[in-house]
Structures are given as C-alpha cells and as structure tokens.
C-alpha cells in the first residue's frame, strides 16, 4: 500500500516539475533572463511624435544653432522595454528579444528586428545627413528637402509597421497571427516611397 502511494507521489512530483519547466521556458522568452539588470521603459510612440515635431519646427525656422539631434529609437545596448501601441517590446543589443505576453520564435523576432532596425538606422542617418547639409556653407536646399521627405516617411513607415503588429495581436491567437503575417511584410523601400509620394504630389497639383 505504501509502495503504491509512493509511486503516485513520485508521479505527481514528476508531472509538477514538467509543468513548471514548460512555464518557466515560456516566460524566459518574454522577459529578461537577469531580473537584477536595471530596466528602462520608453513609450516610443511619443518619441516618434517628438522627432517629427522637432523637424517640423526646425523647417519653419531653420538655424545652424538649432539642429535637431539624431536619436535612435530601437538601437539600445542595455535591456530596454520599448512600448509601441500598448505592446512591450524587449530590446537588447539592437535586437528584439521578445514581446511581453507572446511566445514568438527566434525566426519571427529576427524578422521584426530586421524591419524595425532598418527603419531606425535610416531615420538616424537621415537626421545626420540633414544636419551636415545645413552646416555646409553652400547648402543645397533641394537636397535637404529630399532628405527631409525621406526622414518623415521613415517615421511614418515605422509607425505603420508597429501599428500593424499591434493589430495582429487582436486575434484569438495573437502569436500565431504575428507568425503568419510578419513574413508577408516586406522590408521598407524609402527611396521608392519618396518617389511615389512626389508623383502623388505632382498629380494633386495638376488637378
């Protein structure tokens, strides 16, 4: 009788340990492995809006003494929680390592990282290019205007990308929805978007 109870008890312990291991493994994918690391949390929707407002204000009154500072949105070496449209993105070493509450594969995280980091790098570089152009004694205003258009469209693409990802999570199985749809999202082409925008502007003016 005692042997039977011992077997049942041992079985329950094994089952409990297995469940704990699975839950613990899932949690590791959606939170930092070292809880002692100091964490910074940022609402990047506000940052994107601020970067756009700074550029708009500068364009109204351009001055070499008031150049908007280039600022990364995604590129973070320390562990950082970046909030986009209500989703907490876990970022470290310029890479998305998880999204809170979602069990995503490394493949999907890499795909999202590729899109966000590309857009982040472009907007940062465009700000530096713009500032260098305005610091140039012979500023090419047409070139500056073109880079400015690229910058604003980059921020717009970044906003629409994270908005689409947030929309995928509204389904019954958010992780599966992201897995299925992120692969369909192409890498952004800023130059093509600028040319398309210019063409639309010309069509509007001709009407």
CORKAMO-V970556 format. One record per residue. N is the residue number from 1. PHI is phi in whole degrees, 0 to 359 (none if undefined). PSI is psi as a letter, one per 30 degrees, with the letter a starting at -180 (NA if undefined). Layout:
n=N phi=PHI psi=PSI
n=N phi=PHI psi=PSI
//
This chain:
n=1 phi=none psi=e
n=2 phi=296 psi=e
n=3 phi=297 psi=e
n=4 phi=298 psi=e
n=5 phi=295 psi=e
n=6 phi=295 psi=e
n=7 phi=295 psi=e
n=8 phi=299 psi=e
n=9 phi=297 psi=e
n=10 phi=296 psi=e
n=11 phi=298 psi=e
n=12 phi=296 psi=e
n=13 phi=296 psi=e
n=14 phi=297 psi=e
n=15 phi=297 psi=e
n=16 phi=299 psi=e
n=17 phi=295 psi=e
n=18 phi=296 psi=e
n=19 phi=297 psi=e
n=20 phi=300 psi=e
n=21 phi=294 psi=e
n=22 phi=295 psi=e
n=23 phi=298 psi=e
n=24 phi=296 psi=e
n=25 phi=293 psi=e
n=26 phi=292 psi=e
n=27 phi=293 psi=e
n=28 phi=296 psi=f
n=29 phi=281 psi=f
n=30 phi=240 psi=g
n=31 phi=205 psi=l
n=32 phi=296 psi=k
n=33 phi=287 psi=f
n=34 phi=245 psi=j
n=35 phi=289 psi=f
n=36 phi=279 psi=f
n=37 phi=289 psi=k
n=38 phi=293 psi=k
n=39 phi=249 psi=k
n=40 phi=252 psi=k
n=41 phi=239 psi=k
n=42 phi=228 psi=k
n=43 phi=269 psi=j
n=44 phi=282 psi=f
n=45 phi=299 psi=e
n=46 phi=292 psi=e
n=47 phi=295 psi=e
n=48 phi=299 psi=e
n=49 phi=298 psi=e
n=50 phi=294 psi=e
n=51 phi=298 psi=e
n=52 phi=293 psi=e
n=53 phi=296 psi=e
n=54 phi=298 psi=e
n=55 phi=291 psi=e
n=56 phi=297 psi=e
n=57 phi=297 psi=e
n=58 phi=295 psi=e
n=59 phi=297 psi=e
n=60 phi=287 psi=f
n=61 phi=215 psi=i
n=62 phi=295 psi=k
n=63 phi=208 psi=k
n=64 phi=294 psi=f
n=65 phi=270 psi=f
n=66 phi=226 psi=h
n=67 phi=285 psi=k
n=68 phi=299 psi=k
n=69 phi=281 psi=k
n=70 phi=294 psi=k
n=71 phi=217 psi=k
n=72 phi=283 psi=k
n=73 phi=255 psi=e
n=74 phi=260 psi=e
n=75 phi=295 psi=j
n=76 phi=225 psi=k
n=77 phi=279 psi=e
n=78 phi=278 psi=l
n=79 phi=298 psi=k
n=80 phi=222 psi=k
n=81 phi=261 psi=j
n=82 phi=251 psi=k
n=83 phi=263 psi=k
n=84 phi=237 psi=j
n=85 phi=51 psi=h
n=86 phi=87 psi=f
n=87 phi=261 psi=k
n=88 phi=268 psi=j
n=89 phi=266 psi=k
n=90 phi=267 psi=j
n=91 phi=237 psi=k
n=92 phi=204 psi=k
n=93 phi=53 psi=h
n=94 phi=60 psi=h
n=95 phi=214 psi=k
n=96 phi=284 psi=k
n=97 phi=251 psi=f
n=98 phi=169 psi=l
n=99 phi=233 psi=k
n=100 phi=306 psi=k
n=101 phi=83 psi=f
n=102 phi=238 psi=k
n=103 phi=263 psi=j
n=104 phi=253 psi=k
n=105 phi=286 psi=l
n=106 phi=299 psi=e
n=107 phi=299 psi=e
n=108 phi=292 psi=e
n=109 phi=300 psi=e
n=110 phi=292 psi=e
n=111 phi=294 psi=e
n=112 phi=294 psi=e
n=113 phi=303 psi=e
n=114 phi=303 psi=e
n=115 phi=290 psi=e
n=116 phi=290 psi=e
n=117 phi=293 psi=e
n=118 phi=300 psi=e
n=119 phi=296 psi=e
n=120 phi=296 psi=e
n=121 phi=295 psi=e
n=122 phi=295 psi=e
n=123 phi=295 psi=e
n=124 phi=295 psi=e
n=125 phi=295 psi=e
n=126 phi=294 psi=e
n=127 phi=297 psi=e
n=128 phi=295 psi=e
n=129 phi=297 psi=e
n=130 phi=298 psi=e
n=131 phi=298 psi=e
n=132 phi=295 psi=e
n=133 phi=293 psi=e
n=134 phi=288 psi=f
n=135 phi=280 psi=f
n=136 phi=292 psi=k
n=137 phi=304 psi=e
n=138 phi=246 psi=i
n=139 phi=299 psi=k
n=140 phi=268 psi=j
n=141 phi=295 psi=e
n=142 phi=293 psi=e
n=143 phi=294 psi=e
n=144 phi=298 psi=e
n=145 phi=298 psi=e
n=146 phi=294 psi=e
n=147 phi=295 psi=e
n=148 phi=299 psi=e
n=149 phi=297 psi=e
n=150 phi=299 psi=e
n=151 phi=300 psi=e
n=152 phi=294 psi=e
n=153 phi=291 psi=e
n=154 phi=296 psi=e
n=155 phi=298 psi=e
n=156 phi=295 psi=e
n=157 phi=294 psi=e
n=158 phi=297 psi=e
n=159 phi=297 psi=e
n=160 phi=291 psi=e
n=161 phi=295 psi=e
n=162 phi=289 psi=f
n=163 phi=292 psi=e
n=164 phi=295 psi=e
n=165 phi=298 psi=e
n=166 phi=296 psi=e
n=167 phi=294 psi=e
n=168 phi=298 psi=f
n=169 phi=282 psi=f
n=170 phi=279 psi=f
n=171 phi=281 psi=l
n=172 phi=295 psi=e
n=173 phi=237 psi=i
n=174 phi=301 psi=e
n=175 phi=298 psi=e
n=176 phi=294 psi=e
n=177 phi=296 psi=e
n=178 phi=294 psi=e
n=179 phi=304 psi=e
n=180 phi=283 psi=e
n=181 phi=259 psi=f
n=182 phi=298 psi=e
n=183 phi=298 psi=f
n=184 phi=279 psi=f
n=185 phi=279 psi=j
n=186 phi=286 psi=l
n=187 phi=295 psi=k
n=188 phi=297 psi=k
n=189 phi=240 psi=j
n=190 phi=294 psi=e
n=191 phi=299 psi=e
n=192 phi=295 psi=e
n=193 phi=294 psi=e
n=194 phi=294 psi=e
n=195 phi=297 psi=e
n=196 phi=295 psi=e
n=197 phi=295 psi=e
n=198 phi=297 psi=e
n=199 phi=296 psi=e
n=200 phi=296 psi=e
n=201 phi=294 psi=e
n=202 phi=294 psi=e
n=203 phi=295 psi=e
n=204 phi=297 psi=e
n=205 phi=291 psi=f
n=206 phi=281 psi=f
n=207 phi=278 psi=NA
//
